Amino acid sequence: MLRETTVTADTIEDAKKKACQELGTEQENTQFEILQQPEKKFLGVFGGSPAKVRAFVEITPLKCAEDYLSEIIRNMDVGDIQVTSEETEDGAVINLDGENVGAIIGHRGETLDALQYLVGLVANHVDQSYYRISVNIGNYREKREKTLEILGRKLAFKAIKTGAKTVLEPMNPYERRIIHTAVQKVRGASSWSEGEELQRHVVIGPDPDYKPYNKGSRKPRSSNFNKDGSYNKRPRTTGYQRRQYSEDEAHPQDSTFSTFEDEAVRTSINERPDTSLYGRIEVKKTDADE
């Protein structure tokens, strides 16, 4: 979008200054086209013509937003505030920096959100198309987003534990979206919005459609269960089965159970039931045994 004007003056320089005043721009940001050179009058009485200049400036949504925001900040009387911008895929981010930027943020970012809303309206009226403008101060937006994410998850777990719902304070659509996204990541919790316009807020509570996992309802993962659900009484085998040796069959010397090399020692152990493989077990005698 172009904004232009055509002015006349005695000189080219005077015409440029007059054109910038009408456009509200600086000369270095304005383009000029000289339509007519000034001519002096003959003998100071006859003929002559003034200088004629066409001045124009390209107005983009971002440029219009920056100018409008700078004008508001000047009227707020908050000192020297630097306005810088950075274009994104679908719009731009305007950053503000200065000593008294806290006054621009306001209570929980309400003033900053209001400025962002107004600047967005101005930017979208330039080309009558959607142009997203975000106004940020330092890393306030990032900190606020992180705080809302933590709050949403905390209240979601609280809703699962207590079964009660929590009503949050009114928020703008951007902040409500952050809360909803954080709650969606917690299984068993749900969030929804209530209220109208400025009083619209988020409510976090347990999800009525969520079925919690019940450990007792899960069938044990065991090979002793048949496909139809019946139990197979087949005994489960351990890692190994101890082989039973006959009297005539010798026990292999390299077996895991061939702990004693002396046959006499093995025989004495088999004859004494009160002795275990790992040592002697004291058996308490009763009066009947005596």
C-alpha positions as CSV (number, residue, x, y, z in Angstrom):
1,M,0.0,0.0,0.0
2,L,1.3,3.4,-1.0
3,R,0.6,6.7,0.7
4,E,1.5,9.8,-1.4
5,T,1.0,13.5,-1.8
6,T,1.9,16.2,-4.3
7,V,3.1,19.6,-3.1
8,T,4.5,22.8,-4.5
9,A,7.0,25.2,-3.0
10,D,9.5,27.8,-4.0
11,T,12.4,25.3,-3.9
12,I,12.8,21.5,-4.2
13,E,14.0,21.3,-0.6
14,D,11.0,23.2,0.7
15,A,8.7,21.0,-1.3
16,K,10.2,17.8,0.2
17,K,9.9,19.1,3.8
18,K,6.3,20.1,3.2
19,A,5.5,16.7,1.7
20,C,7.0,14.8,4.7
21,Q,5.0,16.9,7.1
22,E,1.8,15.9,5.3
23,L,2.7,12.3,5.3
24,G,4.1,12.3,8.8
25,T,7.4,10.6,7.8
26,E,11.1,11.4,7.7
27,Q,12.9,12.3,4.5
28,E,15.2,9.3,4.7
29,N,12.1,7.0,4.7
30,T,10.3,8.8,1.9
31,Q,10.7,8.6,-1.9
32,F,10.4,11.7,-4.1
33,E,9.6,12.4,-7.7
34,I,10.3,15.9,-9.0
35,L,7.5,16.8,-11.3
36,Q,8.6,20.4,-12.1
37,Q,11.7,22.4,-11.5
38,P,11.3,25.9,-10.1
39,E,11.7,28.9,-12.5
40,K,12.4,32.4,-11.4
41,K,10.3,35.3,-12.5
42,F,11.6,37.5,-15.3
43,L,12.6,40.8,-13.8
44,G,11.0,39.5,-10.7
45,V,7.6,40.3,-12.1
46,F,6.8,38.2,-15.2
47,G,6.5,34.4,-15.5
48,G,8.2,31.9,-13.2
49,S,6.9,28.7,-11.7
50,P,7.2,26.9,-8.3
51,A,8.8,23.5,-7.7
52,K,6.4,20.6,-7.8
53,V,7.3,17.3,-6.0
54,R,5.4,14.0,-5.6
55,A,6.3,12.2,-2.3
56,F,5.2,8.7,-1.5
57,V,6.0,6.1,1.1
58,E,5.2,2.4,1.1
59,I,3.0,1.5,4.0
60,T,3.3,-2.1,5.2
61,P,1.3,-3.7,8.1
62,L,4.4,-3.9,10.2
63,K,5.4,-0.3,9.5
64,C,1.9,1.0,10.3
65,A,1.9,-1.1,13.6
66,E,5.3,0.3,14.6
67,D,4.3,3.9,14.0
68,Y,1.0,3.5,15.9
69,L,2.6,1.7,18.8
70,S,5.4,4.4,19.1
71,E,2.8,7.1,19.2
72,I,0.9,5.4,22.0
73,I,4.1,4.9,24.0
74,R,5.0,8.6,23.6
75,N,1.6,9.6,25.0
76,M,2.0,7.2,27.9
77,D,5.0,9.2,29.1
78,V,7.0,6.2,30.3
79,G,10.4,7.5,29.1
80,D,12.6,6.3,26.3
81,I,11.4,3.0,24.9
82,Q,13.1,1.4,22.0
83,V,10.8,-0.3,19.4
84,T,12.3,-3.0,17.3
85,S,10.6,-5.6,15.1
86,E,11.3,-9.0,13.5
87,E,9.1,-10.5,10.8
88,T,7.9,-14.1,11.1
89,E,6.1,-16.5,8.6
90,D,2.6,-15.1,9.3
91,G,3.3,-11.7,10.8
92,A,5.8,-10.0,13.0
93,V,7.0,-9.6,16.6
94,I,7.5,-6.1,18.0
95,N,9.9,-5.9,21.0
96,L,10.0,-3.1,23.5
97,D,13.0,-2.3,25.6
98,G,13.7,0.4,28.2
99,E,13.9,1.3,31.8
100,N,10.2,1.7,32.5
101,V,8.9,-1.2,30.5
102,G,7.2,-2.6,33.6
103,A,4.5,0.1,33.3
104,I,3.7,-1.2,29.8
105,I,3.3,-4.8,30.9
106,G,0.7,-3.9,33.5
107,H,-1.0,-6.3,36.0
108,R,-0.4,-9.9,34.7
109,G,0.2,-8.5,31.2
110,E,-3.2,-6.8,30.8
111,T,-1.7,-3.5,29.5
112,L,0.6,-5.4,27.1
113,D,-2.3,-7.5,25.8
114,A,-4.4,-4.4,25.2
115,L,-1.6,-2.8,23.2
116,Q,-1.1,-5.9,21.2
117,Y,-4.9,-6.1,20.4
118,L,-5.0,-2.5,19.2
119,V,-1.8,-2.7,17.2
120,G,-3.2,-5.9,15.5
121,L,-6.3,-4.1,14.5
122,V,-4.3,-1.3,12.9
123,A,-2.0,-3.7,11.1
124,N,-4.9,-5.7,9.6
125,H,-6.6,-2.6,8.2
126,V,-3.6,-1.8,5.9
127,D,-4.2,-4.5,3.3
128,Q,-7.5,-5.9,4.6
129,S,-5.8,-9.2,5.3
130,Y,-4.8,-11.1,8.4
131,Y,-1.4,-10.1,9.7
132,R,-0.4,-11.5,13.2
133,I,1.3,-9.0,15.4
134,S,2.8,-10.0,18.8
135,V,4.1,-7.3,21.2
136,N,6.7,-8.6,23.6
137,I,8.9,-7.1,26.3
138,G,12.1,-9.0,27.0
139,N,11.2,-12.6,27.5
140,Y,8.0,-11.9,29.4
141,R,5.8,-13.9,26.9
142,E,8.1,-17.0,27.3
143,K,8.0,-16.7,31.1
144,R,4.3,-16.3,31.2
145,E,3.7,-19.3,28.9
146,K,6.0,-21.5,31.0
147,T,4.1,-20.4,34.2
148,L,0.7,-21.2,32.6
149,E,1.9,-24.6,31.4
150,I,3.1,-25.5,35.0
151,L,-0.1,-24.3,36.4
152,G,-2.2,-26.3,34.0
153,R,-0.4,-29.6,34.7
154,K,-0.5,-29.0,38.5
155,L,-4.2,-28.4,38.5
156,A,-4.8,-31.4,36.2
157,F,-3.0,-33.8,38.6
158,K,-5.0,-32.2,41.5
159,A,-8.3,-32.9,39.7
160,I,-7.4,-36.5,39.2
161,K,-6.4,-36.9,42.8
162,T,-9.3,-35.1,44.5
163,G,-12.0,-35.5,41.8
164,A,-12.8,-31.8,42.2
165,K,-12.7,-29.1,39.5
166,T,-10.8,-25.8,39.7
167,V,-12.0,-22.5,38.1
168,L,-9.3,-20.2,36.9
169,E,-9.4,-16.4,36.5
170,P,-10.5,-14.8,33.2
171,M,-7.8,-15.1,30.5
172,N,-7.4,-14.1,26.9
173,P,-7.7,-16.7,24.1
174,Y,-4.0,-17.1,23.8
175,E,-3.5,-18.0,27.5
176,R,-6.5,-20.2,27.6
177,R,-5.1,-22.2,24.7
178,I,-1.9,-22.7,26.6
179,I,-3.8,-24.1,29.6
180,H,-5.9,-26.4,27.4
181,T,-2.8,-27.8,25.7
182,A,-1.0,-28.5,29.1
183,V,-4.1,-30.3,30.5
184,Q,-4.5,-32.5,27.4
185,K,-1.0,-34.0,28.1
186,V,-2.3,-35.4,31.5
187,R,-4.4,-38.5,31.1
188,G,-7.5,-38.5,33.3
189,A,-7.9,-34.7,33.3
190,S,-10.0,-32.4,31.2
191,S,-10.4,-28.7,30.7
192,W,-13.1,-26.4,29.1
193,S,-14.0,-22.7,28.9
194,E,-16.9,-21.0,30.4
195,G,-18.2,-17.4,30.5
196,E,-18.6,-14.8,27.9
197,E,-16.2,-12.2,26.4
198,L,-13.9,-10.6,29.1
199,Q,-15.2,-13.1,31.8
200,R,-14.4,-16.2,29.8
201,H,-12.2,-18.5,31.9
202,V,-10.9,-22.1,32.0
203,V,-12.2,-24.9,34.3
204,I,-10.0,-27.9,35.0
205,G,-11.6,-31.1,36.3
206,P,-11.4,-34.9,36.0
207,D,-12.2,-36.5,32.7
208,P,-15.6,-38.4,33.1
209,D,-14.8,-40.6,30.1
210,Y,-11.4,-41.7,31.4
211,K,-11.2,-45.3,32.7
212,P,-8.3,-45.7,35.1
213,Y,-6.1,-48.8,34.8
214,N,-7.2,-51.5,37.2
215,K,-4.3,-53.8,38.1
216,G,-6.7,-56.5,39.5
217,S,-8.5,-56.8,36.1
218,R,-5.4,-57.8,34.2
219,K,-5.0,-61.4,33.5
220,P,-1.6,-62.7,34.7
221,R,0.9,-63.3,32.0
222,S,1.6,-66.9,32.6
223,S,2.0,-70.0,30.4
224,N,-0.3,-71.8,32.8
225,F,-3.3,-70.1,31.3
226,N,-5.0,-71.5,28.2
227,K,-6.3,-69.4,25.3
228,D,-9.9,-69.8,26.6
229,G,-9.0,-68.5,30.0
230,S,-8.9,-71.8,31.8
231,Y,-6.1,-72.6,34.1
232,N,-3.6,-75.3,33.1
233,K,-2.5,-77.2,36.2
234,R,0.7,-78.3,34.5
235,P,3.4,-77.5,37.0
236,R,5.8,-74.8,36.0
237,T,9.4,-75.9,35.6
238,T,12.3,-74.1,37.1
239,G,15.6,-73.4,35.5
240,Y,16.7,-77.0,35.8
241,Q,15.5,-80.4,37.1
242,R,17.7,-82.4,39.5
243,R,18.3,-85.9,38.1
244,Q,17.6,-88.9,40.4
245,Y,20.5,-91.4,40.3
246,S,20.1,-95.1,41.1
247,E,22.3,-96.9,43.5
248,D,24.3,-98.5,40.8
249,E,24.8,-95.2,38.8
250,A,27.6,-93.0,39.8
251,H,27.1,-89.3,40.3
252,P,29.1,-87.3,37.7
253,Q,32.1,-85.6,39.2
254,D,31.6,-82.4,37.1
255,S,28.0,-82.1,38.1
256,T,26.7,-79.1,39.9
257,F,25.7,-81.2,42.8
258,S,29.0,-83.1,43.2
259,T,30.2,-80.9,46.0
260,F,31.9,-83.6,48.0
261,E,34.6,-85.7,46.5
262,D,34.8,-88.2,49.3
263,E,32.2,-90.9,49.0
264,A,32.4,-91.6,52.7
265,V,31.4,-88.0,53.4
266,R,28.4,-88.2,51.0
267,T,27.4,-91.5,52.6
268,S,27.5,-90.1,56.1
269,I,25.4,-87.1,55.1
270,N,22.8,-89.3,53.6
271,E,22.6,-91.4,56.7
272,R,22.2,-88.3,59.0
273,P,19.0,-86.4,58.3
274,D,20.0,-83.6,60.7
275,T,22.8,-82.5,58.4
276,S,22.2,-80.2,55.4
277,L,24.3,-79.5,52.4
278,Y,25.3,-76.1,53.8
279,G,26.0,-77.3,57.4
280,R,24.7,-79.1,60.4
281,I,21.1,-78.3,61.5
282,E,20.6,-78.6,65.2
283,V,17.3,-80.5,65.9
284,K,15.8,-79.7,69.2
285,K,15.0,-83.0,71.2
286,T,11.7,-83.4,72.8
287,D,10.7,-85.3,75.9
288,A,9.2,-88.1,73.8
289,D,12.5,-88.7,72.1
290,E,14.2,-89.1,75.5
